[in-house]
Amino acid sequence: MKFFETKNIQKVILTTSLGLFLLPLMSCEEEAVQNLPTRNWELVWSDEFEGNAGTLPDASKWTYDIGTGTNGWGNQELEYYTKRTDNVKLDGTGNLVITAKKENYSGSAFTSARIKTQGLFSQTYGKIEARIKTPYGPGIWPAFWMLGDDIGTVGWPQSGEIDIMELKGNIPNVVYGTLHGPGYSGGAAKTKSYGLQNSRFDQDFHVFG
């Protein structure tokens, strides 16, 4: 996972967070390619998830949401989020593996993990990307997303939310990018889908940014 900024930008404010649901494959129309201006990017933060297999990611870069979301965050998920290596660990080859499990744990029937940089790193402007291979299956909803650094004071959706990538596990060839904010959150959010015609996002790694 990498964060870049243009060399003349100093200020920082957004945090990131990662969290981890049979339909026929959907056909998608080809769209025009967007041409973006050339930027002089400088890497300011990254994690290549290097470390011993079976260990937690770097604690100086990542923290966790723990629990079921009954304290105000979450979307009524059935899983209990933990920081156990059963649910989140390095694989020893430069990958972080987040695993959802069907098990009874603290009153929930499932467990998973939700990692974030909140309180450890934030960035106002720039380019943010991660190389991700998604899971597949009904009930799974992996996501790579950001919340405003001021969420603790202004709440959601006033803080804003950018879902860089989210995917419904029963539709493995389609991802969504979504913006939430005051007056356009939840079911009224601004969203756009992108689909693969001859592949699925659980079959290989893709860079989302």
C-alpha positions in Angstrom: 0.0 0.0 0.0 1.4 3.4 -1.0 0.7 7.1 -0.5 2.1 9.7 -2.7 2.0 13.5 -2.8 3.2 16.1 -5.2 6.4 17.6 -4.0 5.0 21.1 -3.1 2.2 19.7 -0.8 2.9 19.6 3.0 -0.4 19.5 4.9 -2.0 16.2 6.0 -5.6 15.3 7.1 -7.3 12.0 5.8 -7.0 8.6 7.4 -7.4 5.3 5.6 -9.1 2.1 6.8 -9.4 -1.4 5.4 -12.2 -3.7 6.1 -13.4 -7.0 4.9 -20.0 -10.0 1.4 -24.4 -16.4 -7.5 -25.1 -14.0 -10.0 -24.1 -14.4 -13.7 -21.2 -12.3 -14.8 -22.3 -8.9 -15.9 -21.4 -7.4 -19.3 -19.9 -3.9 -19.3 -19.7 -1.3 -22.0 -16.2 -0.1 -22.8 -15.7 3.5 -21.7 -13.2 6.2 -22.8 -9.9 6.3 -21.0 -9.5 9.3 -18.7 -6.3 11.3 -19.4 -4.9 12.8 -16.3 -2.2 15.5 -16.1 1.4 14.3 -15.4 2.3 14.7 -11.7 5.7 14.8 -10.1 4.9 12.2 -7.3 7.0 11.6 -4.3 6.4 8.6 -2.1 5.6 9.7 1.5 4.3 6.5 3.1 4.1 2.8 2.2 3.9 -0.7 3.6 5.1 -3.6 1.6 4.0 -6.0 4.4 7.4 -7.6 4.8 7.9 -9.7 7.9 7.7 -13.2 9.3 4.8 -15.3 8.2 2.0 -15.5 10.8 2.8 -12.2 12.4 0.7 -9.0 12.7 1.4 -6.0 10.4 3.7 -3.2 11.6 2.1 -1.6 14.7 3.7 1.7 13.9 1.6 1.9 10.8 -1.7 0.0 11.5 -4.3 -0.2 14.2 -7.7 -2.0 14.4 -11.4 -1.6 14.8 -12.3 -4.3 17.4 -15.8 -5.6 18.0 -19.1 -5.7 16.1 -19.7 -2.0 15.3 -22.4 -1.5 17.9 -20.4 1.5 19.2 -21.3 3.6 16.1 -19.2 2.3 13.2 -20.0 -0.5 10.8 -22.9 -1.6 8.6 -24.7 -4.2 10.8 -22.1 -6.8 9.8 -22.4 -10.3 11.4 -18.7 -10.7 12.1 -16.7 -9.7 15.2 -13.6 -7.8 14.1 -10.4 -8.9 15.9 -6.6 -8.3 15.8 -5.8 -12.0 16.1 -3.5 -13.7 13.6 -6.4 -16.0 12.8 -8.0 -13.1 11.0 -5.1 -10.8 10.0 -1.4 -11.7 9.4 1.5 -11.4 7.1 2.1 -14.4 4.8 5.9 -14.0 4.6 6.0 -13.2 0.9 5.0 -9.5 1.1 1.3 -9.9 1.4 -1.2 -9.1 4.2 -3.9 -11.7 4.5 -7.3 -10.8 6.0 -9.4 -13.8 6.7 -13.1 -14.0 7.5 -14.0 -17.1 9.4 -17.2 -18.9 10.4 -16.8 -19.4 14.1 -18.5 -18.5 17.4 -16.6 -15.7 19.0 -17.8 -13.2 21.6 -21.4 -13.7 20.7 -20.9 -13.5 16.9 -21.0 -16.3 14.4 -18.2 -14.9 12.2 -14.9 -13.1 12.7 -12.8 -10.9 10.4 -10.5 -7.9 10.6 -10.6 -4.2 9.9 -7.2 -2.4 9.9 -6.6 1.3 9.7 -4.0 4.1 9.9 -6.2 6.3 12.2 -4.0 8.2 14.6 -0.9 7.0 12.9 -0.9 8.6 9.4 -3.1 11.0 7.5 -2.8 12.9 4.2 -4.7 15.7 2.7 -3.9 15.5 -1.1 -2.2 13.0 -3.2 -2.4 9.6 -4.8 -3.3 6.5 -2.7 -3.1 3.0 -4.0 -3.1 -0.6 -2.9 -2.5 -3.9 -4.6 -5.4 -6.2 -3.6 -6.7 -9.6 -4.4 -10.3 -9.8 -3.3 -12.2 -12.9 -1.8 -15.2 -14.5 -3.4 -18.4 -15.7 -1.9 -21.9 -14.6 -0.7 -21.9 -12.5 2.4 -18.3 -11.1 1.8 -17.8 -7.4 1.2 -14.1 -6.4 1.0 -13.3 -2.7 0.9 -10.4 -0.2 0.6 -11.6 3.2 1.9 -10.9 6.5 3.6 -12.6 8.6 6.2 -11.9 12.2 7.1 -9.4 12.7 10.0 -12.0 14.8 11.8 -14.6 12.0 12.1 -14.1 11.9 15.9 -15.3 15.5 16.2 -17.8 16.1 13.3 -19.1 12.5 12.9 -20.2 10.8 9.7 -21.0 11.7 7.0 -19.8 15.2 7.7 -16.2 13.9 7.8 -16.6 12.5 4.3 -15.8 9.0 3.1 -14.1 7.8 -0.1 -14.6 4.2 -0.9 -11.7 3.6 -3.3 -12.8 0.0 -3.9 -15.6 -2.1 -2.6 -16.9 -5.4 -4.0 -19.8 -7.7 -3.2 -18.4 -11.2 -3.0 -21.2 -12.7 -5.0 -20.4 -10.4 -8.0 -16.7 -11.0 -8.2 -16.1 -9.1 -11.5 -17.5 -5.7 -10.5 -16.0 -3.1 -8.1 -17.5 0.2 -6.9 -16.0 3.6 -6.2 -18.2 5.7 -3.9 -18.3 9.2 -2.2 -20.2 9.9 0.9 -20.7 13.3 2.5 -23.4 15.7 3.9 -26.5 15.2 1.8 -25.1 12.4 -0.3 -24.5 9.4 2.0 -25.8 5.9 2.4 -28.2 5.0 -0.3 -27.8 8.5 -1.8 -24.0 8.3 -2.2 -22.3 9.2 -5.4 -21.1 5.9 -6.9 -19.8 4.3 -10.0 -19.1 0.6 -10.9 -16.3 -0.9 -13.0 -16.5 -4.4 -14.3 -14.1 -6.9 -15.9 -15.5 -8.6 -19.0 -13.3 -11.7 -19.1 -11.9 -12.0 -15.5 -12.7 -11.6 -11.8 -11.1 -9.6 -9.1 -10.6 -12.7 -7.0 -8.4 -14.4 -9.6 -5.4 -12.1 -9.5 -4.0 -9.0 -7.8 -5.1 -5.5 -9.1 -3.9 -2.0 -8.1 -6.7 0.2 -6.9 -6.2 3.9 -6.4 
